[in-house]
Amino acid sequence: MEDRIINILLVEDDEVDVMNVKRAFKKHKITNPLYIAGNGLEALSMLRSSHGDKDSLIPRNRRLILLDLNMPKMNGLEFLHELRADPQLKSTPVIVLTTSDEERDRALAYNLNVAGYILKPITFVNFAEAMQTLNKYWALCEMP
């Protein structure tokens, strides 16, 4: 089962949304390691780092990114451009988890090869169900 663990990087600046993801993981007994970055710059640093404290060191294989689009310093679309331009990181699967229902954002994200685009549910119950569905999905996916 150890080889089925997915290392999840949540790139999210809203503390309430971070708390909701953690609560949803706990509620549905999702035990994948969860790493948190507050913006795109921090996320790139964590993904590229080979040293640092063990809580921010993300294993290089079996990674999945949950990405918000609306963040300070480097937003989600800017992050995706950087990620896809980096030969070491470009194949990392990304699922956008955002409040942006803009068709332009959705089109740009899919043009940058996201695996999915999910609008953040308004209620915690729906949010938790979305996390449970994602967990089932990534448990079935074959990842390097």
Secondary structure by P-SEA (a helix, b strand, c coil): ccccccbbbbbcccaaaaaaaaaaaaaaccccbbbbbccaaaaaaaaacccccccccccccccccccccccccccaaaaaaaaaaccccccbbbbbbcccccaaaaaaaaaacccccccccccaaaaaaaaaaaaaaaaacccc
